[in-house]
Amino acid sequence: MTPRRIMSADEFADGYDLVVVGAGPAGMEAARTAASHGLDVLVADENRAPGGQIYRGITTARAADLARLGRDYAAGAEIAEAFARSSATYAAGATVWSIAPSEPETSTGTGLDIGISLAGAATFVNARHVIVASGAIERPFPVPGWTLPGVMTAGAAQIALKTAGLVPGEPTIIAGTGPLLYLLAAQLLRAGATITAVLDTTPRGNWRAALPHALDFLRSAYARKGVGLMAKVARGTRVFRGVTDLAIQGSGRVEAVTMRRGNEETRIAADLVLLHQGVAPNLNLLLAMGCAYAWDEGRAAFQPTIDEWFGSSLADVSIVGDAAGIVGAEASALQGAIAGHAVACRLGKLASDARDREVAPLRQRLAGAERGRAFIDRLFRPADRFRRPRGETLVCRCEEVTAARVREACALGVIGPNQLKAFLRCGMGPCQGRFCGLTVSELIAEERGLPVCDVGYFRPRIPVKPIALAELAALEQSDSAVAAVVGFVETPSTIHETEETL
């Protein structure tokens, strides 16, 4: 069997047993597993093909692409093929912008109503359960000049490489911290790009925090892969470690990068700069639903609260993969499979003892896949100075708010990110805080002398993704539709100003 593809909003069924948001490794495995137990499963995916970010383009990758992107990327083909053989329904290019409790008096089922936009039309579908596999988002890296033309995130460059085979044609500098820094550098070097330098901002003091976890790391697959990547990059370009200060310079576009290591300052010419300082769970949809979350100090990020079956604080919602806490592709797929069995049990398709038998070997494999992760998290924890900028460095790109203005607002009495919206509109642009949320929370915490967990995060409103007003207006009247319009009234910047809406 192959997934039935949904091409337009009117092709959705009124209700499903399970809706999975996202078709990365976690989402594909969750859907495949749940469907194998007879559940009616819908996968809503913003991309045009399964794979998510880590396996983006895997269904159309050629042998040359697989060789260039590496063995770990090629492993995604097996997951995508297994998903393709399942009975799940797949909606590509579908944006989930709302999830809320159903209306008992009018809904065709119980559970949740999911707002989905597809091919220019919006609708609501009902689900008894939802698994959110929305993945991760790149952590903001606000340094002077980071908004100049010629600056991209490492993730954006990797998307271009995976989906279109695009390789930078100009001298490129890659700067920041995290495993992706070296992975992308190795991939681009294999593809023939000119990497002028890799500027590693990993704090030297992080080694002390990571050392207690070194044994697990050395016993993991991460060690072999990591050492190999770093050696390959060192052979192909200059690597500057221990970078403590970074600024991008240029008049109208990138011209050079200035860095400092100790007392030594170096200026390197560049036409393209790729920035990266790790990833964090993509939380906006989860927070708009009301899922509980907490601050993880070791990872310097917020993440949702989940139980051993990846259930959230909401009874009908599970969270798997990097959306639940950064774990990588292999562990994400295993989490998705475990959650798929758990939902099948919850919905009466699988006895609890059978579920436990199915899940036992998966948990063993998951423990192996997660081995060494604690070492990586602590080693690549971004430096405080790069997470909490000062002066005229832009923090909120949508509303052009600087770090200095955020700090000044705190002196005027701002107590949290949501109050800051009234002062500076931070978090009210098209991204709804996805690209500034962590920075804003940490700046407020620093200025007020509080733990970040006490300050909290933005409280997103629905619709959590941009949607045309014409789509909202065309929805049938219901409590869910009214809630969407109320969300629009409170956050009008999330609405596209298209010809249809004017």
C-alpha positions in Angstrom: 0.0 0.0 0.0 1.1 3.6 -0.5 0.0 6.8 1.2 -3.0 8.4 -0.4 -2.0 12.0 -1.3 -4.3 14.9 -0.5 -4.0 17.6 -3.1 -6.6 20.1 -1.9 -8.4 21.1 1.3 -11.8 19.6 0.2 -10.2 16.1 -0.1 -9.7 15.8 3.6 -11.9 13.4 5.5 -14.0 14.9 8.3 -12.2 12.9 10.9 -9.1 10.7 11.5 -8.0 8.5 14.3 -4.6 10.2 14.3 -3.1 13.4 12.7 0.7 13.6 12.6 2.2 17.1 12.1 5.4 16.8 10.2 7.0 14.1 8.0 10.6 14.0 9.2 12.0 10.8 10.6 9.8 11.0 13.8 6.6 11.8 11.9 7.1 9.2 9.2 7.8 6.4 11.7 4.9 7.5 14.0 2.5 7.4 11.1 3.7 4.2 9.7 3.6 2.4 13.0 0.1 3.7 13.9 -1.2 2.8 10.5 0.1 -0.7 10.8 -2.3 -1.2 13.7 -5.3 -0.2 11.6 -5.5 3.5 12.6 -6.8 6.0 10.0 -3.8 8.3 9.9 -3.3 11.7 8.2 0.2 13.2 7.9 0.2 17.0 7.4 3.5 18.2 6.1 4.7 21.7 5.1 7.3 20.3 2.7 6.5 19.0 -0.8 7.9 15.5 0.0 8.6 13.4 3.1 11.9 13.7 4.9 11.8 16.8 7.1 14.9 18.9 7.4 17.4 16.1 8.1 16.2 14.0 5.1 15.0 16.8 2.9 15.0 15.7 -0.7 15.6 12.1 0.1 12.8 10.8 -2.1 14.3 12.3 -5.2 18.0 12.1 -4.3 20.4 10.7 -6.9 23.4 8.5 -6.1 25.7 11.6 -6.4 23.5 13.4 -3.9 23.7 10.5 -1.4 27.5 10.3 -1.8 27.9 14.1 -1.3 25.6 14.3 1.7 26.9 11.3 3.5 25.9 7.9 4.9 23.6 9.3 7.7 21.6 11.2 5.1 21.3 8.1 2.9 19.8 6.2 5.8 16.7 8.3 5.5 15.8 6.5 2.2 14.8 3.4 4.1 12.5 5.3 6.5 10.9 7.2 3.6 10.3 3.9 1.7 8.7 2.3 4.7 6.4 5.3 5.1 5.5 5.1 1.4 4.4 1.5 1.8 2.1 2.4 4.7 -1.7 3.1 4.5 -1.3 6.6 6.0 -2.8 9.6 4.1 -0.2 12.2 3.2 -0.9 15.9 2.6 2.2 17.7 1.2 2.5 21.5 1.4 -0.1 21.5 4.2 0.4 24.1 6.9 -1.1 23.3 10.4 -2.0 26.7 11.9 -4.3 25.7 14.8 -5.0 22.7 17.1 -7.8 23.1 19.6 -10.4 20.9 21.5 -13.3 19.8 19.3 -16.8 21.1 19.5 -18.8 18.1 21.0 -22.1 19.3 19.6 -21.0 19.6 15.9 -17.8 17.6 15.5 -17.9 14.3 13.7 -15.8 12.9 16.5 -14.1 13.7 19.7 -10.7 15.0 20.5 -9.1 17.9 18.5 -9.9 20.1 15.6 -6.9 20.9 13.4 -6.8 24.0 11.2 -4.9 23.2 8.0 -4.2 25.3 5.0 -3.5 23.6 1.7 -3.4 24.9 -1.9 -4.8 28.3 -0.9 -7.8 27.0 1.1 -8.2 26.4 4.8 -10.3 23.8 6.6 -10.6 22.0 9.9 -10.3 18.2 10.3 -11.0 16.3 13.5 -8.7 13.8 15.1 -8.9 11.6 18.2 -5.2 12.1 18.8 -2.4 14.3 17.4 1.3 13.6 17.3 3.4 16.7 16.8 6.7 16.0 15.0 7.5 19.6 14.1 11.2 19.2 14.5 13.7 21.9 15.4 14.5 25.4 14.5 17.9 27.0 14.3 18.8 29.0 17.4 19.1 32.7 16.7 22.7 34.0 16.4 22.5 37.8 16.8 25.9 39.3 16.1 26.6 42.7 14.6 25.9 42.5 10.9 24.0 39.3 10.9 21.1 40.8 8.8 23.4 42.0 6.0 22.7 40.5 2.5 25.1 37.7 2.1 24.5 36.2 5.5 22.5 33.0 5.8 21.9 30.3 8.4 23.8 27.0 7.9 20.4 25.3 7.8 19.2 27.4 4.9 22.4 26.6 3.0 21.9 22.9 3.7 18.3 23.1 2.4 19.6 24.6 -0.9 22.2 21.8 -1.1 19.7 19.0 -0.5 16.8 20.2 -2.5 18.4 21.8 -5.5 22.1 20.8 -5.4 23.0 24.5 -5.0 26.6 25.1 -3.9 28.0 28.5 -3.0 30.0 29.9 -5.8 31.7 32.5 -3.8 34.3 32.3 -0.9 32.3 31.3 2.2 32.9 31.5 5.9 31.0 29.2 8.3 30.8 30.4 11.9 29.3 29.3 15.1 29.1 26.1 17.1 27.4 22.7 17.0 27.8 19.4 15.1 26.0 20.9 12.0 28.9 23.4 11.6 31.3 20.6 10.7 28.8 18.5 8.9 27.8 21.3 6.5 31.4 22.3 6.0 32.3 18.7 5.0 29.3 18.5 2.7 30.1 21.7 1.0 33.8 20.8 0.6 32.8 17.5 -1.0 30.5 19.5 -3.3 33.4 21.7 -4.5 32.6 24.9 -2.5 35.4 27.2 -1.4 35.3 27.4 2.4 37.6 30.3 3.4 37.5 29.4 7.1 35.4 27.8 9.8 35.2 30.0 12.9 34.3 27.8 15.9 32.7 29.8 18.8 32.5 26.8 21.2 33.6 28.0 24.6 36.7 26.3 25.8 35.2 26.0 29.3 32.5 23.7 27.9 34.9 20.8 27.9 34.8 20.8 31.7 31.0 20.5 31.7 31.1 17.7 29.0 34.0 15.7 30.6 31.8 13.6 33.0 29.9 12.4 29.9 32.9 11.6 27.9 32.9 7.8 28.4 29.4 7.5 27.0 30.4 9.7 24.1 33.4 7.6 23.3 31.2 4.4 23.2 28.7 6.1 20.8 28.6 6.4 17.1 28.8 10.2 17.6 32.5 9.9 18.5 33.6 8.2 15.3 31.5 10.5 13.1 32.5 13.6 14.9 36.2 13.0 14.8 36.0 12.0 11.1 34.1 15.2 10.2 36.4 17.5 12.1 39.5 15.9 10.5 38.0 16.2 7.0 37.2 19.8 7.5 40.7 20.6 9.0 42.2 19.1 5.8 40.0 21.2 3.5 40.1 24.7 5.1 41.4 26.8 8.0 39.7 26.2 11.3 39.8 28.8 14.0 38.8 27.5 17.4 38.1 29.5 20.6 36.5 32.5 18.9 35.2 34.8 21.6 33.9 37.7 19.5 32.4 38.0 16.1 31.1 40.7 13.8 30.1 40.8 10.1 31.1 43.9 8.2 30.0 45.4 4.9 28.4 48.3 3.2 25.2 47.1 1.7 26.3 43.5 1.8 28.9 41.2 3.4 32.5 42.1 2.8 34.4 40.6 5.8 34.2 38.9 9.2 36.1 40.2 12.2 36.8 37.8 15.0 38.7 37.8 18.2 40.5 34.9 20.0 41.9 36.1 23.3 43.7 39.3 22.6 44.1 38.6 18.9 41.7 40.2 16.4 41.6 38.9 12.8 39.7 40.2 9.7 38.8 37.7 6.9 37.3 38.8 3.6 34.1 36.9 2.6 31.3 37.1 0.2 29.0 34.7 2.0 28.7 33.9 5.7 26.8 30.9 7.1 25.9 31.2 10.8 24.9 28.5 13.2 24.8 28.0 16.9 22.8 24.9 17.4 19.1 24.1 17.2 16.2 24.2 19.6 12.7 22.6 19.6 10.2 24.2 17.4 7.6 25.2 20.0 5.1 27.7 18.6 2.4 25.3 17.7 2.8 23.5 21.0 2.7 26.6 23.1 -0.4 28.0 21.3 -2.1 24.7 22.2 -1.2 25.2 25.9 1.3 22.3 26.2 3.4 22.6 29.4 7.1 23.4 28.9 10.3 24.0 30.9 13.7 25.5 30.6 16.6 23.1 30.1 19.7 24.9 31.5 22.1 22.3 30.1 20.9 22.9 26.6 20.0 26.6 27.1 16.6 26.1 25.5 12.9 25.6 26.3 11.4 22.2 25.6 7.9 20.6 26.2 7.2 18.4 29.1 6.6 14.8 28.0 6.1 11.4 29.7 7.7 8.0 28.9 5.3 7.5 26.0 6.0 10.9 24.6 2.6 12.2 25.8 2.4 15.9 26.5 0.5 17.7 29.3 -2.6 17.5 27.1 -4.3 14.2 27.0 -4.8 13.9 23.2 -1.4 15.3 22.2 2.0 13.5 21.9 5.3 15.1 20.9 8.2 13.2 19.3 11.6 13.9 17.8 13.5 17.1 18.0 10.3 19.0 18.8 10.4 17.2 22.2 14.1 17.9 22.8 17.0 17.7 20.4 18.0 14.0 19.9 19.0 13.6 16.2 17.5 11.6 13.3 18.0 8.0 14.5 16.5 8.7 18.0 13.7 10.7 16.5 12.6 7.8 14.3 12.6 5.5 17.3 10.6 7.9 19.4 8.1 8.1 16.6 7.7 4.4 16.4 7.2 4.1 20.2 4.6 6.9 20.2 2.8 5.2 17.3 2.4 2.0 19.3 1.4 4.0 22.4 -1.4 5.8 20.5 -2.6 2.6 18.9 -2.9 1.2 22.5 -4.7 4.3 23.7 -7.2 4.2 20.9 -8.0 0.5 21.5 -6.2 -1.0 18.5 -3.4 -2.7 20.6 -3.4 -4.4 24.0 -1.1 -2.9 26.6 1.0 -6.1 26.9 1.4 -6.3 23.2 2.4 -2.7 23.1 5.0 -3.3 25.8 6.5 -6.3 23.8 6.7 -4.2 20.6 8.3 -1.2 22.4 10.9 -3.1 24.5 13.5 -3.5 21.7 12.8 0.0 20.5 13.6 1.4 23.9 16.9 -0.5 23.9 17.8 0.9 20.5 16.7 4.4 21.6 19.1 4.2 24.6 21.9 3.4 22.2 21.0 6.1 19.8 20.9 8.7 22.7 24.2 7.6 24.1 26.7 10.4 23.9 24.0 13.1 23.5 24.7 14.6 26.9 28.3 15.2 26.0 27.3 16.9 22.8 24.7 19.1 24.5 27.2 20.4 27.0 30.1 20.7 24.7 28.3 22.7 22.1 26.2 24.9 24.5 26.5 28.4 22.9 28.4 31.0 24.8 26.5 33.5 26.9 27.8 36.5 25.0 26.5 35.1 21.7 23.1 34.3 23.2 22.7 37.7 25.0 23.8 40.5 22.7 24.3 44.1 23.6 24.2 47.5 21.9 22.7 48.0 18.5 22.8 44.4 17.5 19.3 43.5 16.1 17.4 41.0 18.2 14.0 41.0 16.5 14.5 41.2 12.7 10.8 41.4 11.9 10.3 44.6 13.9 13.9 45.8 13.8 14.4 45.9 17.6 17.9 46.0 19.0 19.3 44.4 22.1 19.7 47.9 23.7 16.0 48.6 23.3 15.0 45.3 24.9 17.3 46.1 27.9 16.0 49.6 28.1 12.4 48.3 28.2 13.4 46.0 31.1 14.5 49.1 33.0 11.1 50.6 32.4 9.4 47.6 34.1 8.9 44.9 31.5 8.6 41.6 33.4 8.4 39.1 30.5 8.3 38.5 26.7 4.6 38.9 26.4 4.6 42.3 28.1 7.5 43.3 25.9 5.1 43.0 22.9 3.2 46.1 24.1 6.5 48.1 24.4 8.4 47.0 21.2 6.3 44.5 19.2 9.0 41.9 19.6 7.5 38.5 18.6 4.6 40.1 16.7 6.1 39.9 13.2 5.5 37.2 10.6 7.8 34.7 12.5 5.8 35.2 15.7 8.9 35.0 17.8 10.4 31.9 16.3 13.7 33.7 15.5 13.9 36.0 18.5 12.1 34.2 21.3 15.1 32.6 23.0 17.1 35.8 22.8 14.4 37.9 24.2 13.7 35.6 27.1 17.4 35.4 28.0 17.9 39.2 27.8 15.0 39.9 30.1 16.2 37.2 32.5 19.7 38.8 32.5 18.4 42.3 33.0 16.1 41.3 35.8 18.6 38.9 37.5 16.2 36.0 37.3 16.4 32.4 36.0 15.1 32.1 32.4 12.5 29.6 33.6 10.9 32.4 35.7 10.7 34.8 32.7 9.2 32.3 30.3 8.6 32.4 26.6 6.3 34.1 24.2 2.7 32.9 24.2 1.8 32.4 20.5 -1.7 32.9 19.3 -3.5 31.1 16.5 -3.0 31.2 13.6 0.6 30.2 14.4 1.6 30.4 10.8 0.7 33.1 8.2 -2.7 32.5 6.5 -4.7 34.6 4.1 -7.7 36.4 5.5 -9.7 35.1 2.6 -9.0 31.5 3.8 -10.3 32.4 7.3 -13.4 34.1 5.9 -14.3 31.1 3.9 -14.4 28.8 6.9 -17.7 27.4 8.1 -18.9 29.2 11.2 -17.8 27.2 14.3 -16.1 27.8 17.6 -12.8 26.8 16.1 -13.3 29.3 13.2 -14.2 32.0 15.7 -11.1 31.3 17.8 -9.0 31.6 14.6 -10.5 35.0 13.8 -9.9 36.1 17.4 -6.3 35.0 17.1 -6.1 37.1 13.9 -7.5 40.1 15.6 -4.9 39.8 18.4 -2.0 39.1 16.0 -2.9 40.7 12.6 0.7 40.6 11.4 0.3 36.8 10.8 -2.2 37.5 7.9 -0.9 37.8 4.4 -1.8 41.1 2.7 -2.6 39.5 -0.6 -5.0 40.8 -3.3 -7.7 38.5 -1.9 -7.4 40.1 1.5 -7.4 43.7 0.5 
